[in-house]
Amino acid sequence: MTMGKKLKEKLKGNFSVAGRNIELTVGESVRIAREFNELSQNQLAELTGIPQSTISGIEKDRINLGVERAAVLARSLKIHPAVLLFPPWNTDKDSAA
């Protein structure tokens, strides 16, 4: 039994487990992280050296984020790159356990 399943079983009588309500795209995860940090696209461009037009394209899912850009953006947004690269990842369903 995985750690997540054990926790669910333990909490079963006391709480209901929250379900995922929305699926985010990579672009949406970048935009949300940027807005959470109260940065404009221009400000993020200055911090990262990534052109504002590229950031806009990423946020609109027209330009592929890629690992290198994810690392640069994540550093400036103070988050782990995986948050940007894998926003729809479901640990219960997608992990090989």
C-alpha positions in Angstrom: 0.0 0.0 0.0 1.4 3.4 -1.0 2.0 6.2 1.5 -0.9 8.2 -0.1 -3.3 5.3 0.2 -2.3 4.6 3.8 -3.0 8.3 4.7 -6.4 8.2 2.9 -7.3 5.0 4.8 -6.2 6.6 8.1 -8.2 9.8 7.5 -11.2 8.1 5.9 -13.5 8.3 8.9 -12.6 11.9 9.8 -12.2 13.7 6.6 -13.1 13.5 3.0 -10.2 13.7 0.6 -10.3 16.7 -1.7 -10.5 16.0 -5.4 -8.8 17.8 -8.2 -11.2 20.5 -9.5 -9.2 21.8 -12.5 -6.5 20.8 -14.9 -3.8 23.4 -15.6 -1.8 23.7 -18.7 1.9 24.5 -18.5 1.2 28.1 -19.7 -1.4 28.5 -17.0 1.0 27.3 -14.3 3.6 29.9 -15.5 1.0 32.7 -15.5 -0.4 31.8 -12.0 3.1 31.6 -10.5 4.0 34.9 -12.1 0.9 36.6 -10.8 1.3 35.0 -7.4 4.7 36.7 -7.3 3.0 40.0 -8.3 5.2 40.3 -11.5 4.2 41.6 -14.9 5.5 39.7 -17.9 7.9 42.6 -18.5 9.3 42.4 -14.9 9.7 38.6 -15.3 11.5 39.1 -18.6 13.9 41.5 -16.9 14.6 39.0 -14.1 15.1 36.0 -16.4 16.5 37.5 -19.6 13.7 35.7 -21.4 11.9 38.1 -23.9 8.5 39.2 -22.8 7.1 37.9 -26.1 8.4 34.5 -25.3 6.9 34.6 -21.8 3.6 35.6 -23.4 3.8 32.7 -25.9 4.6 30.2 -23.1 1.6 31.5 -21.0 -0.7 31.1 -24.1 0.8 27.6 -24.7 2.0 28.6 -28.1 5.7 28.2 -27.2 7.1 25.1 -25.6 8.5 25.8 -22.1 11.3 23.3 -22.1 13.6 22.3 -19.2 16.1 25.1 -19.6 13.5 27.9 -19.6 11.6 26.1 -16.8 14.7 26.2 -14.6 15.3 29.9 -15.3 11.7 30.9 -14.7 11.4 28.7 -11.6 14.4 30.3 -10.0 12.9 33.8 -10.4 9.4 32.6 -9.3 10.9 30.8 -6.3 9.3 27.4 -7.1 10.5 24.0 -8.2 10.7 23.6 -12.0 8.5 20.6 -11.8 5.6 22.8 -10.8 5.9 24.5 -14.2 6.7 21.4 -16.3 4.1 19.0 -14.9 1.1 20.9 -13.7 -1.4 18.1 -14.5 0.6 15.4 -12.8 -1.6 13.2 -10.6 0.6 11.3 -8.1 -2.1 8.6 -7.4 -2.8 7.9 -11.1 0.4 8.8 -12.9 3.1 7.3 -10.6 4.4 3.8 -11.0 3.8 2.2 -7.7 
